[in-house]
Amino acid sequence: MKQICFTIILATVLFYQTAFAQDQPSKTVFRNNIAINTLVVLDGNFFPFADGNMPLQLIYKRVKNESEAMRLGLTFQGRLQNYNNQRSYLIADSIDYTVALRAGYEWNRPIKGRFSAVYGVDLIPSFTKKSFETRTDEQDFFTHGFTERKTYSIKGRPFAGINFSITDRLQVYLEAGIEGWYSLYNKKDDLWYVNKETGAIDNPPGYNWWKYQTVGFRYVPVSGVYFNYAF
């Protein structure tokens, strides 16, 4: 339902922008902009730093004129977790992080008053690493398990959105888009046992490897809710 409502609003705004937008009086053009995606920060029940979650998405814009700008961005999201169950003698550690860069171009067209339409395209290469390590203390042996997955992706994302100017320097805007991607996955895992009495490894570690690729497209109803500061 949220996707349908946002799509209707966005289509309506773009229609009015095309059909009824008129020239606006010139205003001061600030050449530099910094935007932060609050949708990323507020992800996870509004407690972004709980459970070791560390989200960040920034976009720098170099403004060419009132209606065009180049975009460069950085996204980082990481999570560190530790689980220690004394009753079952299980200890688990997990590390999960994503780093993504962004390069793109956007256009801005006035609608009415403080509202304007924003549209453009981004190219987003990214790297994700997830690892999970477990250790247990059994009666006669220790176990040690390890799983790791690395993902290399490249995305192309045309986007469109609505911008509202709070002041000449401060704006808030929403973006939606369609993205296509190519991803390469590398995964390895293993599990081995150490005899407590002899110290021998009953199952010598030897990683199992998997590699596979994915290609796809999807509609992103709300990819960002940004606060933008111009200077």
N, C-alpha and C positions, 0 to 999 in steps of 0.2 A: 504494500500500500504506500509506504514511504517513497519507494522508487517511482511509482506511478504519479504521485502528487508532485514530486520534484520535477519529473519530466514534463508534466503539463505546465507548471510554472515557468520552467526554462523555455519551453517552446513559445509560450505566450509572450514572454519578454523579448525574445529574439524577433518575433513577428512584429511587435510594436516598434522595435528598434529599426527594423527594415522599412516599415510602412510609414511611420510617423515622426521619426527622429528629425530634428531640425538643427541647424548650426547653433552652437553654444558660444557665448562670449569667451574670448581667450582668457587663460588664467596662467599663473606661474607654473612652469614646468620644472619639477625637481628631477635631477638626472639619476639619482640613486634611490633604491627602495630595498627594504628588508622586510620579508614576510615570514611569519611563523604559522605553521599549520596546527591550530588548536584541536582539530579532530583527532590528530595523532596523540597530542598531549593528554586529552581527556579520555582516550581509549582505555578500556579496562575498568569499568564501573567508577570512573571519575577519580581513581587513585592510581595515577600513572607510575609512581615510584614504589608501590607496594610489591612485595615478593621479588625485589631486585629488578623490576622492569624500568628501563631507562629509555624513553622515546624522545626523538628530536627530529624535526623536519624544518629546514630553513630554505628560503629562496631569495637570492639576490637578483634584482632587476636593474639593468642599465637602460634607462629610458632614452629613446632616440628622438621622439617628439610626443605630442599630446596623445597620440593614438597607437604608438608602437614601442615595444621594449624587448630586449633580449633577456632570457632567464637562465640563471645558473643555480643549481640547488644541491643540497646535501641532506640525506636521510640516514639516521642511525637509530637502531632499536636493539636493545640488548636485555637479556634476562639471565640472572645468576640465581640458582636455587640449590639448596642442600636439604637432604632428608636423612634424619637419623632416628631409627626406631630401636631403642634399647631392648625391647621385648623380643623382637624377631632378629636382632643383631644385623640389621640391614642399614647400610650407609649408601646414599646415592647422591651424586653431584651432576648437575646439568648446566650447560652453557649454551646460550642461544643468542645469536646476534645477526643483524643484517646491516650492510652498508650499501647505499645507493647514491649515485651521482645523477645529475639532471642537467640537460642542456636543451633549450627551446626558445620559441619566439611567440609573443602574444600581441594581439590587437585589442584596442579598447574603443568602443563606440558609445557616445552619449545616448541615453534614452529620454529621461525627463528629470529635471531637478538634480538631485544628488545621485541618481541611479545611472549605471552604464552597463553595457554588455561587454564581456571579456571572452575571447576565444583565441585558440592557437594550437600548438603542437609541442610535445616534449619527447625527447629520446632519453631513456632511463636504463643504464647498465647497473647491475647490482650483484652482490655476493652475499650468500647466507651460509652460516655454519651452525650446525646443531650437534652437540655431543652429549652423551649420557654414559656415566660410569657408575657401576655398582660394586659393592664389596659386602660379602656376608661372612659371618663366623659360625660355621656349623660345628657339629660335635667332633668330627675327625678331620675336617679340612676347611680351608678358606676357599671362597669362590671370588673370581674377579671377572666382571663383564664390561665390555666397552662397545659403544655404537657411535658412529660419526657420519654425518651427512653434509656434503658441500653442494651448494647450488649456484651455478653461474647463469645469469639471465640477462636478456636485453629486451626492453619494452618500447613500443611506439605508442604514444597516447595523444590523439587529438582531444581537445577539451573545449568546453564552453561554460560560462558562468555569469553570475550577477555580481556587480560591484556597487557598494554603497559608501559614499564619502562622508565620514563623520566630520572631518575638517579637511583643509587643503593638504595636510600632511598625513592624516590617519584615515585609513579605509578598512572595511571588512568586506570580504567577498567569498562566494561559494563557487566550487567547480565540480562539474560532472564530465565524464568522458567515456570513450571507447578505447580499450587498449588491446593490442596484439603482442604476443610474447613468444620468445624461444628460450627454453631452459635446458641446461645440461646438469644432471644429477650424478654425483659420485657418493656411494654409500659403502661403508665397511663396518663389520662387527665381529666380535669374538667373545668366547666364554671359556675360561680355564679354571682348573682346580689345583690347589696346593695342599699336599698331605702334611698335616700338622706334625706327625711323628718323624717323618723322614725329610721333609722339606722338598720332596720331589714334586714336579709338576706333572699331574696325571694326564692332562690334556694340553700339550704344548701349544702356546698361542700361535695361531696362523690366521691372519685376517681373511675373511670372506668379502669379496668385492662385487659390487653391482654398479653398472652404469646404464643410464637410460636418458632419453630426451623427450621433451614435450613441446608442442606448439599449440597455441590457442588464442581465442578472442573472448572478451567479455565486456559487458556494460558496467561501468562504475558509477552508481547513482550519485554519490557524494564523495569525491576523492579528497576534498579538502575544504575546511572552513578557516580562512586565513585572516589574520590581522596584519596590515601592511603599514609601514612607516616610511615616509618619503623625506629625503634630506638632500 
